[in-house]
Amino acid sequence: MILTNLKGEATIKQTPTSRNTIIVGAGLAGCLLARRLRAAGESVLVFGDSTKSCAASVAAGVINPVTGRWAVKSWQIDALLPEAERSYRAIEAELGIEIYHPIPLRRFCQNEADLKRIGRRSRNPRYADVLGNLSPPGEAPDALRDSCGSFEIHGAAYVDLPPLLEALRADLLSAQSYREGSFDHKTLRQGTDQGWHYEDCFAERIVFCEGAAVTQNPFFPDLPMKPVKGETLAFRCPELELPRSIFHNGKWLLPYGENRYRIGATYDEDDLSESPTASAKASLLKGLADILKTVPELEIEHHMAGLRPSTQDARPIMGKHPDHKGLFLLNGLGSKGASLAPLMTRQFAEYLLEGRPLDPETDLARFA
Ligand SMILES: Cc1cc2nc3c(=O)[nH]c(=O)nc-3n(C[C@H](O)[C@H](O)[C@H](O)COP(=O)(O)OP(=O)(O)OC[C@H]3O[C@@H](n4cnc5c(N)ncnc54)[C@H](O)[C@@H]3O)c2cc1C
C-alpha cells in the first residue's frame, strides 16, 4: 500500500495495518477527534478526500457567543468558549501555527424594538460577560451605516480553519495516520473478530465524521440532517479602512487587515449543489451595501460555497450505531463548528474511551 501526501504524491509504503479507530472525513470534526484519540494513546487512521467539498475549507470560522434574531447566548456557549480557546491555543503551541484570533464584534440594531431588547438583555447578569454597552446611532466608525445604534459582543474570535486543517492533516500524515482518498462504504466489512475490515486495514471501530456528505452514508440512512448551503466572498478593497473588529449588520464583515475582507454568509436550504452561484454573490454584495454607507471599488479574490452539516433540531449528533457494533458517528456541527468541535470531540472521546455518557441533547439515541 502506497500512502500519498496531501498533493497526491506517493510518500510512504505502508503494510497492512490494524488500528483502534478509523475516522472517515478529515474536516474539523475528524481532525480534532483524531488528535484527541491519539493524545489518549489510541492508534487512528483518518480517511480524507481533498477533492471533496469540505465546509471547514470555506468557513470563516467565526465564534460569536450571542447569535440569532433575538440575540441570545448560543447553546452551551459558556462551556464551549473556554474549551475552544484552550484547544486551539494548545494546537497553536504544539504545531507552531497561529489560527485562533480573538476579535471584538459589533452588532448593529435593526430597529427600535431590537435596541430595546438588547438594552434589557445587557442588564441581565447572565449576559454580563458577553454584552458590552449600547452605543447610540452615529458612534460606529464613519464608513458604516448606523441608524439604530450598536452594541459590542465580547468573547468573539475567528479561527483560521484552512491552515488549521492543513497542519492537522500534515501532522496525521507524518504519524502515518492519514490516508488520502474517498472512503468507499461498500468496501467496509464487519469481521468475526470484534472489528471492521477496510481494504488492508482492520479497526475496532469506525467513526464517521463526514459533514454534510453523511446524507450518502448507507449505514445511517435516516439521520435527521438538514444541510444548509452557504457562500462567502473574500475581497480586497484598498479604499476601505476599518478597525479590527467583526461588524454584524444583517451579514457579517470580517476585516483581516491590509485591506482584505470577508463577507458572509448566505443560507440556502433548497440548492444543495456545492458550487458558488451568481444569486448568492449578488446577495452578499447587497449585504455589503447594507453595512457600508458607500461601497468603494473592490476586487473579489475568492467566492466560496459549501454545505453546513446542520440538523433538524440544531444540535450536534453523536453516538453509536443502533445495530452495528463498532460503528459511530460525530456530526451535526451546523453553522457553529469552530466553537462546537473542541468540546464535542472531547465529550465524544471520553464517551468512546472512558464510557462516559453522552449529553442526551447530542446523543444519536435521542432519535431512536
Ligand atoms: C459558507 C460557510 C460559512 C461557515 N462559516 C462558519 C463560521 O463562521 N463559523 C463556524 O463556526 N462555522 C462556520 N461554518 C460551518 C463549519 O464549516 C462546519 O460547522 C464544520 O466545518 C463542520 O465540520 P465537519 O468536520 O463536521 O464537516 P466538514 O468540515 O465539512 O468536514 C467533513 C469532511 O469529510 C470529508 N468526507 C466526507 N465523506 C468522505 C468520504 N467518503 N471519504 C473521505 N472523506 C470524506 C469531506 O470531504 C470533508 O473534508 C460555515 C460553513 C459554510 C459552508
PDBQT file of the ligand as one rigid body, heavy atoms in Angstrom, charges set to zero:
ROOT
HETATM    1  C1  LIG A 401     -20.088  29.211   3.820  1.00  0.00    +0.000 C 
HETATM    2  C2  LIG A 401     -19.898  28.645   5.196  1.00  0.00    +0.000 A 
HETATM    3  C3  LIG A 401     -19.521  29.511   6.215  1.00  0.00    +0.000 A 
HETATM    4  C4  LIG A 401     -19.348  28.998   7.501  1.00  0.00    +0.000 A 
HETATM    5  N1  LIG A 401     -18.931  29.860   8.469  1.00  0.00    +0.000 NA
HETATM    6  C5  LIG A 401     -18.722  29.399   9.713  1.00  0.00    +0.000 A 
HETATM    7  C6  LIG A 401     -18.270  30.262  10.739  1.00  0.00    +0.000 A 
HETATM    8  O1  LIG A 401     -18.011  31.454  10.511  1.00  0.00    +0.000 OA
HETATM    9  N2  LIG A 401     -18.089  29.736  11.978  1.00  0.00    +0.000 N 
HETATM   10  C7  LIG A 401     -18.314  28.421  12.253  1.00  0.00    +0.000 A 
HETATM   11  O2  LIG A 401     -18.130  28.001  13.391  1.00  0.00    +0.000 OA
HETATM   12  N3  LIG A 401     -18.738  27.568  11.299  1.00  0.00    +0.000 NA
HETATM   13  C8  LIG A 401     -18.955  28.025  10.045  1.00  0.00    +0.000 A 
HETATM   14  N4  LIG A 401     -19.378  27.168   9.084  1.00  0.00    +0.000 N 
HETATM   15  C9  LIG A 401     -19.706  25.786   9.466  1.00  0.00    +0.000 C 
HETATM   16  C10 LIG A 401     -18.464  24.882   9.612  1.00  0.00    +0.000 C 
HETATM   17  O3  LIG A 401     -17.754  24.898   8.406  1.00  0.00    +0.000 OA
HETATM   18  C11 LIG A 401     -18.917  23.480   9.982  1.00  0.00    +0.000 C 
HETATM   19  O4  LIG A 401     -19.629  23.527  11.205  1.00  0.00    +0.000 OA
HETATM   20  C12 LIG A 401     -17.760  22.498  10.161  1.00  0.00    +0.000 C 
HETATM   21  O5  LIG A 401     -16.867  22.567   9.081  1.00  0.00    +0.000 OA
HETATM   22  C13 LIG A 401     -18.295  21.086  10.309  1.00  0.00    +0.000 C 
HETATM   23  O6  LIG A 401     -17.216  20.213  10.464  1.00  0.00    +0.000 OA
HETATM   24  P1  LIG A 401     -17.302  18.695   9.944  1.00  0.00    +0.000 P 
HETATM   25  O7  LIG A 401     -15.970  18.097  10.158  1.00  0.00    +0.000 OA
HETATM   26  O8  LIG A 401     -18.496  18.038  10.532  1.00  0.00    +0.000 OA
HETATM   27  O9  LIG A 401     -17.613  18.832   8.379  1.00  0.00    +0.000 OA
HETATM   28  P2  LIG A 401     -16.584  19.311   7.202  1.00  0.00    +0.000 P 
HETATM   29  O10 LIG A 401     -15.749  20.427   7.712  1.00  0.00    +0.000 OA
HETATM   30  O11 LIG A 401     -17.417  19.501   6.011  1.00  0.00    +0.000 OA
HETATM   31  O12 LIG A 401     -15.657  18.034   7.022  1.00  0.00    +0.000 OA
HETATM   32  C14 LIG A 401     -16.140  16.798   6.553  1.00  0.00    +0.000 C 
HETATM   33  C15 LIG A 401     -15.029  16.167   5.749  1.00  0.00    +0.000 C 
HETATM   34  O13 LIG A 401     -15.346  14.803   5.476  1.00  0.00    +0.000 OA
HETATM   35  C16 LIG A 401     -14.948  14.545   4.149  1.00  0.00    +0.000 C 
HETATM   36  N5  LIG A 401     -15.634  13.352   3.656  1.00  0.00    +0.000 N 
HETATM   37  C17 LIG A 401     -16.956  13.161   3.512  1.00  0.00    +0.000 A 
HETATM   38  N6  LIG A 401     -17.209  11.928   3.016  1.00  0.00    +0.000 NA
HETATM   39  C18 LIG A 401     -15.993  11.341   2.847  1.00  0.00    +0.000 A 
HETATM   40  C19 LIG A 401     -15.580  10.058   2.349  1.00  0.00    +0.000 A 
HETATM   41  N7  LIG A 401     -16.452   9.123   1.939  1.00  0.00    +0.000 N 
HETATM   42  N8  LIG A 401     -14.250   9.801   2.298  1.00  0.00    +0.000 NA
HETATM   43  C20 LIG A 401     -13.329  10.709   2.697  1.00  0.00    +0.000 A 
HETATM   44  N9  LIG A 401     -13.666  11.928   3.173  1.00  0.00    +0.000 NA
HETATM   45  C21 LIG A 401     -14.983  12.237   3.242  1.00  0.00    +0.000 A 
HETATM   46  C22 LIG A 401     -15.324  15.811   3.412  1.00  0.00    +0.000 C 
HETATM   47  O14 LIG A 401     -14.688  15.877   2.164  1.00  0.00    +0.000 OA
HETATM   48  C23 LIG A 401     -14.825  16.841   4.384  1.00  0.00    +0.000 C 
HETATM   49  O15 LIG A 401     -13.453  17.105   4.175  1.00  0.00    +0.000 OA
HETATM   50  C24 LIG A 401     -19.567  27.621   7.778  1.00  0.00    +0.000 A 
HETATM   51  C25 LIG A 401     -19.899  26.770   6.745  1.00  0.00    +0.000 A 
HETATM   52  C26 LIG A 401     -20.099  27.264   5.464  1.00  0.00    +0.000 A 
HETATM   53  C27 LIG A 401     -20.476  26.324   4.352  1.00  0.00    +0.000 C 
ENDROOT
TORSDOF 0
